[in-house]
Amino acid sequence: MAAERSETERARLPSQGEPWAALRERLVQLGAKDVDWRGKRSAVYVFHPGEDVLEVAKEAYALYQSENALGPAAFPSLRRMESEVVAMAIDLLNGPAEATGNITSGGTESILLAVKSCRDAAAAKGIDVRGAKIVLPRTAHPAFDKAAHYLGLLTVRVPVGANFEADPDAMRRAVDARTLMIVGSAPCFPYGLVDPIPALAEIARDHDLWLHVDACVGGYLNPFAEREGVVLPAWDFRVDAVNTISADLHKYGYAAKGASTLLHRSAAQHAHQIFQFDDWPAGGMSTPTVAGTRPGGAIASAWAVLHYLGVEGYRERTRRALSARRRIAEGVSALGLRIHGDPRLALLAYGMPEGDPVSIFAVWKGLYERGWFSGVVQQPDGIHLMLSPAHDEVADRYLTDVAECLAAARRAGGGAEIAAPVRYA
Ligand SMILES: Cc1ncc(COP(=O)(O)O)c(C=O)c1O
C-alpha cells in the first residue's frame, strides 16, 4: 500500500493502480474524523431517515451512476423517471394541470433557475433587467444572492418581524419600480419558520411581481406535516400568485445528494428556464438546467426513494422528525432557554433568554466537545437544529447534554468571549 502523505503534501496520480480493497479501507479511514451522522450526532448537512432508506437511495444511485440525463433520447428511462418525480412533486404541492418543472442538482440550482426564468420573462416583456431587484426576507437563503450575482441582478434583504417571519409591510415598502421578484421561504433555514406567503402574494399581485417560494427544506416535509395536523399558512401552488417553488429531494425527500425539483406554474414560464444553442459543429443543444451532463444516479435515487416510502412512509418519517423537534423544543424551554419564533416543522433555533450572561456559543462548544454537531444563528445568537427522523431516538440524550453544558458554562462564568463557532457552509 502507498505510504500515507500528509494533508498539505501535494497529491500525485500513483504510477501503479491500487487494489480496491485497500482503497476502500483508506476511504473509510479518511472519514474517521467526520461528524458521526450515522450515530445521529449531526443536525445539519445530512438527513437521516433510517438505514433502509439510505440503502435504497444508494442502490438506485449505483444502478444509474453512469447514465446521463443530458441525452433523453438515449436514456428514455431517465426522462421517464424525471417526469414522474416532477409529476409527483406537482401533485404534492397542489400545482395546476399545466404546471411543469425539472430535477436539478440542488436547492441552489433550483433557485438560480427560478431567478433566471423570472429575469428572462421580464426581459421578453421589454423590461430593462440589468440591476433589477429581488426583494426577500433577511432569513432567505444566500442562494438568491448567488443567483443575483451570476445573473446581473440585485437583492434587497428586508428585516423580519418580531416573530422572526417575513414582515409583509416592510417588504411592500422595499418594492420599487425595478423589482422583479419577491421571495418567501417555507420554511426558512435559520429558524424553520414558514413566511406568510398569502400576504407576500398580495404584494406580488399589486406590483405584478414573480413570487418564488423557497421550499427547498419544506417541499417534501410540509405536505406530510400538514397531513399530521400541523397548521401552516398556505405556502404552495394553492396560493394563486405563486410562480415557482424550489423543493429539495436531497433534504426531507431523503434522496441521495444532487437532487432538487424546480416547479413552474405553467409551461410558458418554464420556457424561460431553457437554454438553446446550435451555432457549433455538433448540432443543436437544448438544456433545461445549468448542467450539461446530468447524473442519472441522482434522478434514479430520487425516483426510487419516493416510490419506496410513498405517502405513508413519508408521514411516518415526518411524525418522528416532528416528535424530535417538539421534545427538544420543550426540553430546552424547560431549561429556561428561548426558542426563536414558533417553529412547527423539524427545524428550530434556540438561545439564551435576554440579559443572561451565559453565551449560547459556550453551550454549543460544550455540545460539540461531546460529539454533537449543529449550526448556529446570530443576532440573536442561538443554536440551530435541522432534525431528521432518526434524531427522535437521541432527543433525551441530547437534552441531558444541553443541561450539563449549560450548567458548565454557568460555572465557568458564561463564556461571553466565545465567538460564533461555525459558519454555515
Ligand atoms: C431554505 C433553503 N434554501 C436553499 C438551500 C440551498 O440548497 P442546496 O444546499 O441544496 O443548494 C438551502 C440549504 O440548506 C435551504 O435551507
The ligand as an SDF file (V2000), in Angstrom:
LIG
                    3D

 16 16  0  0  0  0  0  0  0  0999 V2000
  -34.1760   27.2440    2.6700 C   0  0  0  0  0  0  0  0  0  0  0  0
  -33.0330   26.7840    1.8040 C   0  0  0  0  0  0  0  0  0  0  0  0
  -32.9810   27.1510    0.5160 N   0  0  0  0  0  0  0  0  0  0  0  0
  -31.9790   26.7730   -0.3010 C   0  0  0  0  0  0  0  0  0  0  0  0
  -30.9480   25.9840    0.1630 C   0  0  0  0  0  0  0  0  0  0  0  0
  -29.8150   25.6130   -0.7660 C   0  0  0  0  0  0  0  0  0  0  0  0
  -29.8570   24.2470   -1.0290 O   0  0  0  0  0  0  0  0  0  0  0  0
  -28.5600   23.4470   -1.5490 P   0  0  0  0  0  0  0  0  0  0  0  0
  -27.5900   23.4460   -0.3950 O   0  0  0  0  0  0  0  0  0  0  0  0
  -29.1170   22.0990   -1.8820 O   0  0  0  0  0  0  0  0  0  0  0  0
  -28.0190   24.1500   -2.7290 O   0  0  0  0  0  0  0  0  0  0  0  0
  -30.9580   25.5580    1.4980 C   0  0  0  0  0  0  0  0  0  0  0  0
  -29.8840   24.7310    2.0370 C   0  0  0  0  0  0  0  0  0  0  0  0
  -29.8370   24.4010    3.1910 O   0  0  0  0  0  0  0  0  0  0  0  0
  -32.0190   25.9760    2.3360 C   0  0  0  0  0  0  0  0  0  0  0  0
  -32.0610   25.6240    3.6260 O   0  0  0  0  0  0  0  0  0  0  0  0
  1  2  1  0
  2  3  1  0
  2 15  2  0
  3  4  2  0
  4  5  1  0
  5  6  1  0
  5 12  2  0
  6  7  1  0
  7  8  1  0
  8  9  2  0
  8 10  1  0
  8 11  1  0
 12 13  1  0
 12 15  1  0
 13 14  2  0
 15 16  1  0
M  END
$$$$
